[in-house]
Amino acid sequence: MRFSAKVISYIFHPLMVPSISIALIIFYYNPTILSFMNTSQKLSFVGLTWGVTFLAPVSFILFLYYRGEIKNIYIYEKEKRKLPMMLAAICSGISAYQLNAFLYPDIIVNVLWLTTIGICISYIINLYWKISLHAIGAAAFCSIIYALFPQS
């Protein structure tokens, strides 16, 4: 039971929610949304989104860990979460801005804007209380699924 909980926690990490959501939109919700791209280009797009919204913040967390700024990669101290959360919000916001500037579909851009807003709200709450970022990520993912597939 504990092992499966860890696996689910890693797969549905809060920083993975934007990439998984965009992949669901592109491949299941509306497969014709990026009709000018073939499947490998769509996969590359999801991979690029993953790199900016997941890999960049995680790399920064690892950088902080190896510099000794944080004690472990899980960042249990709420004071130490500030910088990684700011970077995650900046990465998501820049992604949303760039995709909007290149006239990508609103549904994809809005997922990234909502991710940015969610991280900012989490940051503000984290200033006063230590909260579960995984719970916020799970709630965001469930909300996106419900918004995309309300009749399911």
C-alpha atoms as an extended CHARMM CRD file, in Angstrom:
* protein
*
       152  EXT
         1         1  MET       CA              0.0000000000        0.0000000000        0.0000000000  PROA      1               0.0000000000
         2         2  ARG       CA              2.7550000000        2.4160000000        0.9440000000  PROA      2               0.0000000000
         3         3  PHE       CA              4.6700000000        1.6490000000       -2.2670000000  PROA      3               0.0000000000
         4         4  SER       CA              1.6460000000        2.3040000000       -4.4730000000  PROA      4               0.0000000000
         5         5  ALA       CA              0.9830000000        5.5850000000       -2.6610000000  PROA      5               0.0000000000
         6         6  LYS       CA              4.5520000000        6.7050000000       -3.3830000000  PROA      6               0.0000000000
         7         7  VAL       CA              4.2490000000        5.7200000000       -7.0460000000  PROA      7               0.0000000000
         8         8  ILE       CA              1.0110000000        7.6830000000       -7.3970000000  PROA      8               0.0000000000
         9         9  SER       CA              2.6040000000       10.6000000000       -5.5660000000  PROA      9               0.0000000000
        10        10  TYR       CA              5.5140000000       10.6810000000       -8.0130000000  PROA      10              0.0000000000
        11        11  ILE       CA              3.4140000000       10.2170000000      -11.1550000000  PROA      11              0.0000000000
        12        12  PHE       CA              0.9060000000       12.8990000000      -10.1370000000  PROA      12              0.0000000000
        13        13  HSD       CA              3.4620000000       15.2790000000       -8.6510000000  PROA      13              0.0000000000
        14        14  PRO       CA              2.0550000000       18.8360000000       -8.5800000000  PROA      14              0.0000000000
        15        15  LEU       CA              4.6350000000       19.9420000000      -11.1310000000  PROA      15              0.0000000000
        16        16  MET       CA              3.4890000000       17.1650000000      -13.4950000000  PROA      16              0.0000000000
        17        17  VAL       CA             -0.1380000000       18.3630000000      -13.5590000000  PROA      17              0.0000000000
        18        18  PRO       CA              0.3260000000       20.9300000000      -16.3780000000  PROA      18              0.0000000000
        19        19  SER       CA              2.0910000000       18.4550000000      -18.6670000000  PROA      19              0.0000000000
        20        20  ILE       CA             -0.3810000000       15.6430000000      -18.0160000000  PROA      20              0.0000000000
        21        21  SER       CA             -3.3020000000       18.0350000000      -18.4970000000  PROA      21              0.0000000000
        22        22  ILE       CA             -1.9280000000       19.3630000000      -21.7790000000  PROA      22              0.0000000000
        23        23  ALA       CA             -1.2690000000       15.8120000000      -22.9960000000  PROA      23              0.0000000000
        24        24  LEU       CA             -4.8840000000       14.8970000000      -22.1690000000  PROA      24              0.0000000000
        25        25  ILE       CA             -6.1410000000       17.9370000000      -24.0510000000  PROA      25              0.0000000000
        26        26  ILE       CA             -3.9930000000       17.2940000000      -27.1150000000  PROA      26              0.0000000000
        27        27  PHE       CA             -4.4680000000       13.5440000000      -27.4010000000  PROA      27              0.0000000000
        28        28  TYR       CA             -7.8990000000       12.8280000000      -25.8570000000  PROA      28              0.0000000000
        29        29  TYR       CA            -10.0570000000       15.8920000000      -25.2960000000  PROA      29              0.0000000000
        30        30  ASN       CA             -9.5210000000       17.4290000000      -28.7170000000  PROA      30              0.0000000000
        31        31  PRO       CA             -7.0760000000       15.5020000000      -30.9140000000  PROA      31              0.0000000000
        32        32  THR       CA             -7.4900000000       18.0770000000      -33.7100000000  PROA      32              0.0000000000
        33        33  ILE       CA             -6.5830000000       21.0500000000      -31.5080000000  PROA      33              0.0000000000
        34        34  LEU       CA             -3.0560000000       21.2290000000      -32.8860000000  PROA      34              0.0000000000
        35        35  SER       CA             -3.9100000000       19.8400000000      -36.2990000000  PROA      35              0.0000000000
        36        36  PHE       CA             -0.9100000000       21.5360000000      -37.8960000000  PROA      36              0.0000000000
        37        37  MET       CA              1.3480000000       19.1820000000      -35.9030000000  PROA      37              0.0000000000
        38        38  ASN       CA              1.9010000000       15.4810000000      -36.4500000000  PROA      38              0.0000000000
        39        39  THR       CA              1.9940000000       13.0760000000      -33.4910000000  PROA      39              0.0000000000
        40        40  SER       CA              5.7420000000       13.2990000000      -32.9180000000  PROA      40              0.0000000000
        41        41  GLN       CA              5.5570000000       17.0990000000      -32.9100000000  PROA      41              0.0000000000
        42        42  LYS       CA              2.7110000000       16.9620000000      -30.3910000000  PROA      42              0.0000000000
        43        43  LEU       CA              4.7930000000       14.6570000000      -28.1950000000  PROA      43              0.0000000000
        44        44  SER       CA              7.7070000000       17.0900000000      -28.5080000000  PROA      44              0.0000000000
        45        45  PHE       CA              5.3940000000       19.9360000000      -27.4960000000  PROA      45              0.0000000000
        46        46  VAL       CA              4.2770000000       18.0160000000      -24.3880000000  PROA      46              0.0000000000
        47        47  GLY       CA              7.9280000000       17.2110000000      -23.6690000000  PROA      47              0.0000000000
        48        48  LEU       CA              8.8990000000       20.8540000000      -23.9630000000  PROA      48              0.0000000000
        49        49  THR       CA              6.0670000000       21.8100000000      -21.6430000000  PROA      49              0.0000000000
        50        50  TRP       CA              7.2740000000       19.1350000000      -19.2210000000  PROA      50              0.0000000000
        51        51  GLY       CA             10.8110000000       20.5010000000      -19.4110000000  PROA      51              0.0000000000
        52        52  VAL       CA              9.7590000000       24.0480000000      -18.5870000000  PROA      52              0.0000000000
        53        53  THR       CA              7.0880000000       23.3260000000      -15.9610000000  PROA      53              0.0000000000
        54        54  PHE       CA              8.6610000000       20.2650000000      -14.2850000000  PROA      54              0.0000000000
        55        55  LEU       CA             12.3170000000       19.7770000000      -15.1360000000  PROA      55              0.0000000000
        56        56  ALA       CA             13.4160000000       23.3940000000      -14.5980000000  PROA      56              0.0000000000
        57        57  PRO       CA             11.9110000000       23.6990000000      -11.0640000000  PROA      57              0.0000000000
        58        58  VAL       CA             13.1000000000       20.1970000000      -10.0790000000  PROA      58              0.0000000000
        59        59  SER       CA             16.6100000000       20.9950000000      -11.3410000000  PROA      59              0.0000000000
        60        60  PHE       CA             16.5750000000       24.1130000000       -9.1940000000  PROA      60              0.0000000000
        61        61  ILE       CA             15.4740000000       22.0820000000       -6.1680000000  PROA      61              0.0000000000
        62        62  LEU       CA             18.3460000000       19.6550000000       -6.7700000000  PROA      62              0.0000000000
        63        63  PHE       CA             20.7050000000       22.6150000000       -7.1110000000  PROA      63              0.0000000000
        64        64  LEU       CA             19.5410000000       23.9420000000       -3.7250000000  PROA      64              0.0000000000
        65        65  TYR       CA             19.9400000000       20.4810000000       -2.2110000000  PROA      65              0.0000000000
        66        66  TYR       CA             23.5130000000       20.0230000000       -3.4400000000  PROA      66              0.0000000000
        67        67  ARG       CA             24.4250000000       23.5320000000       -2.2740000000  PROA      67              0.0000000000
        68        68  GLY       CA             23.1130000000       22.6660000000        1.1840000000  PROA      68              0.0000000000
        69        69  GLU       CA             20.3280000000       25.2630000000        1.1200000000  PROA      69              0.0000000000
        70        70  ILE       CA             17.6890000000       22.5990000000        1.7710000000  PROA      70              0.0000000000
        71        71  LYS       CA             18.0240000000       19.4200000000        3.8590000000  PROA      71              0.0000000000
        72        72  ASN       CA             16.1500000000       17.1100000000        1.4750000000  PROA      72              0.0000000000
        73        73  ILE       CA             14.3920000000       17.3030000000       -1.8560000000  PROA      73              0.0000000000
        74        74  TYR       CA             10.9380000000       17.0990000000       -0.2450000000  PROA      74              0.0000000000
        75        75  ILE       CA             11.3660000000       20.5570000000        1.3590000000  PROA      75              0.0000000000
        76        76  TYR       CA              9.4720000000       19.9580000000        4.5770000000  PROA      76              0.0000000000
        77        77  GLU       CA             10.2470000000       23.4430000000        5.9730000000  PROA      77              0.0000000000
        78        78  LYS       CA              7.7420000000       25.9680000000        4.6870000000  PROA      78              0.0000000000
        79        79  GLU       CA             10.3260000000       28.7620000000        4.7040000000  PROA      79              0.0000000000
        80        80  LYS       CA             12.4990000000       26.8560000000        2.2290000000  PROA      80              0.0000000000
        81        81  ARG       CA              9.6140000000       26.3740000000       -0.2360000000  PROA      81              0.0000000000
        82        82  LYS       CA              9.4760000000       30.0430000000       -1.2250000000  PROA      82              0.0000000000
        83        83  LEU       CA             12.1800000000       30.1290000000       -3.8780000000  PROA      83              0.0000000000
        84        84  PRO       CA             11.2240000000       26.8940000000       -5.6810000000  PROA      84              0.0000000000
        85        85  MET       CA              7.5600000000       27.9390000000       -5.6970000000  PROA      85              0.0000000000
        86        86  MET       CA              8.4550000000       31.3370000000       -7.1590000000  PROA      86              0.0000000000
        87        87  LEU       CA             10.5290000000       29.6780000000       -9.8730000000  PROA      87              0.0000000000
        88        88  ALA       CA              7.7230000000       27.2250000000      -10.6970000000  PROA      88              0.0000000000
        89        89  ALA       CA              5.2570000000       30.1230000000      -10.9870000000  PROA      89              0.0000000000
        90        90  ILE       CA              7.6480000000       32.0890000000      -13.1940000000  PROA      90              0.0000000000
        91        91  CYS       CA              8.2510000000       29.0860000000      -15.4710000000  PROA      91              0.0000000000
        92        92  SER       CA              4.5210000000       28.4180000000      -15.8600000000  PROA      92              0.0000000000
        93        93  GLY       CA              3.7630000000       32.1000000000      -16.3820000000  PROA      93              0.0000000000
        94        94  ILE       CA              6.4510000000       32.5270000000      -19.0300000000  PROA      94              0.0000000000
        95        95  SER       CA              5.2070000000       29.3890000000      -20.7960000000  PROA      95              0.0000000000
        96        96  ALA       CA              1.6420000000       30.6960000000      -20.8090000000  PROA      96              0.0000000000
        97        97  TYR       CA              2.7590000000       34.1070000000      -22.0380000000  PROA      97              0.0000000000
        98        98  GLN       CA              4.8750000000       32.6370000000      -24.8510000000  PROA      98              0.0000000000
        99        99  LEU       CA              2.1810000000       30.2400000000      -26.0220000000  PROA      99              0.0000000000
       100       100  ASN       CA             -0.3630000000       33.0610000000      -25.9520000000  PROA      100             0.0000000000
       101       101  ALA       CA              1.9860000000       35.2610000000      -27.9670000000  PROA      101             0.0000000000
       102       102  PHE       CA              2.3320000000       32.4840000000      -30.5740000000  PROA      102             0.0000000000
       103       103  LEU       CA             -1.4670000000       32.1520000000      -30.7100000000  PROA      103             0.0000000000
       104       104  TYR       CA             -1.7220000000       28.6180000000      -29.3660000000  PROA      104             0.0000000000
       105       105  PRO       CA             -5.2580000000       27.4710000000      -28.4670000000  PROA      105             0.0000000000
       106       106  ASP       CA             -6.7450000000       29.1740000000      -25.4170000000  PROA      106             0.0000000000
       107       107  ILE       CA             -7.4380000000       25.9070000000      -23.6120000000  PROA      107             0.0000000000
       108       108  ILE       CA             -3.7250000000       25.0610000000      -23.5330000000  PROA      108             0.0000000000
       109       109  VAL       CA             -2.6940000000       28.5850000000      -22.5550000000  PROA      109             0.0000000000
       110       110  ASN       CA             -5.3750000000       28.6890000000      -19.8380000000  PROA      110             0.0000000000
       111       111  VAL       CA             -4.1030000000       25.4700000000      -18.2470000000  PROA      111             0.0000000000
       112       112  LEU       CA             -0.7150000000       27.1510000000      -17.8400000000  PROA      112             0.0000000000
       113       113  TRP       CA             -2.2430000000       30.4190000000      -16.5660000000  PROA      113             0.0000000000
       114       114  LEU       CA             -4.3130000000       28.4600000000      -14.0370000000  PROA      114             0.0000000000
       115       115  THR       CA             -1.1930000000       26.5780000000      -12.9950000000  PROA      115             0.0000000000
       116       116  THR       CA              0.5840000000       29.8900000000      -12.4430000000  PROA      116             0.0000000000
       117       117  ILE       CA             -2.3260000000       31.2800000000      -10.4330000000  PROA      117             0.0000000000
       118       118  GLY       CA             -2.5560000000       28.0780000000       -8.3830000000  PROA      118             0.0000000000
       119       119  ILE       CA              1.1420000000       28.1810000000       -7.5410000000  PROA      119             0.0000000000
       120       120  CYS       CA              0.8700000000       31.8660000000       -6.5640000000  PROA      120             0.0000000000
       121       121  ILE       CA             -2.1120000000       31.1710000000       -4.2950000000  PROA      121             0.0000000000
       122       122  SER       CA             -0.2430000000       28.2180000000       -2.7740000000  PROA      122             0.0000000000
       123       123  TYR       CA              2.7540000000       30.4840000000       -2.2230000000  PROA      123             0.0000000000
       124       124  ILE       CA              0.6600000000       33.0530000000       -0.3760000000  PROA      124             0.0000000000
       125       125  ILE       CA             -0.9800000000       30.3880000000        1.7950000000  PROA      125             0.0000000000
       126       126  ASN       CA              2.4410000000       28.8260000000        2.4320000000  PROA      126             0.0000000000
       127       127  LEU       CA              3.6440000000       32.1230000000        3.9110000000  PROA      127             0.0000000000
       128       128  TYR       CA              1.2890000000       31.5420000000        6.8540000000  PROA      128             0.0000000000
       129       129  TRP       CA              0.6280000000       27.7870000000        6.9900000000  PROA      129             0.0000000000
       130       130  LYS       CA              2.4650000000       24.7330000000        5.7680000000  PROA      130             0.0000000000
       131       131  ILE       CA              0.1480000000       23.1140000000        3.2670000000  PROA      131             0.0000000000
       132       132  SER       CA              0.2130000000       19.9500000000        1.2180000000  PROA      132             0.0000000000
       133       133  LEU       CA              1.2670000000       20.9060000000       -2.2740000000  PROA      133             0.0000000000
       134       134  HSD       CA              0.4720000000       17.3720000000       -3.4360000000  PROA      134             0.0000000000
       135       135  ALA       CA             -3.1270000000       17.8060000000       -2.2770000000  PROA      135             0.0000000000
       136       136  ILE       CA             -3.3610000000       21.0830000000       -4.1780000000  PROA      136             0.0000000000
       137       137  GLY       CA             -1.8910000000       19.4290000000       -7.2620000000  PROA      137             0.0000000000
       138       138  ALA       CA             -4.3510000000       16.5300000000       -7.0010000000  PROA      138             0.0000000000
       139       139  ALA       CA             -7.2640000000       18.9330000000       -6.5920000000  PROA      139             0.0000000000
       140       140  ALA       CA             -6.1120000000       20.9360000000       -9.6070000000  PROA      140             0.0000000000
       141       141  PHE       CA             -5.8110000000       17.8080000000      -11.7210000000  PROA      141             0.0000000000
       142       142  CYS       CA             -9.2660000000       16.5780000000      -10.6730000000  PROA      142             0.0000000000
       143       143  SER       CA            -10.7130000000       20.0160000000      -11.4480000000  PROA      143             0.0000000000
       144       144  ILE       CA             -9.1540000000       20.0290000000      -14.9140000000  PROA      144             0.0000000000
       145       145  ILE       CA            -10.4520000000       16.5140000000      -15.6090000000  PROA      145             0.0000000000
       146       146  TYR       CA            -13.9360000000       17.5320000000      -14.4560000000  PROA      146             0.0000000000
       147       147  ALA       CA            -13.8460000000       20.6820000000      -16.5960000000  PROA      147             0.0000000000
       148       148  LEU       CA            -12.7400000000       18.7490000000      -19.6660000000  PROA      148             0.0000000000
       149       149  PHE       CA            -14.9980000000       15.7230000000      -19.2650000000  PROA      149             0.0000000000
       150       150  PRO       CA            -18.0770000000       16.8320000000      -17.2430000000  PROA      150             0.0000000000
       151       151  GLN       CA            -20.4190000000       14.1440000000      -18.5860000000  PROA      151             0.0000000000
       152       152  SER       CA            -18.0610000000       11.2240000000      -17.9400000000  PROA      152             0.0000000000
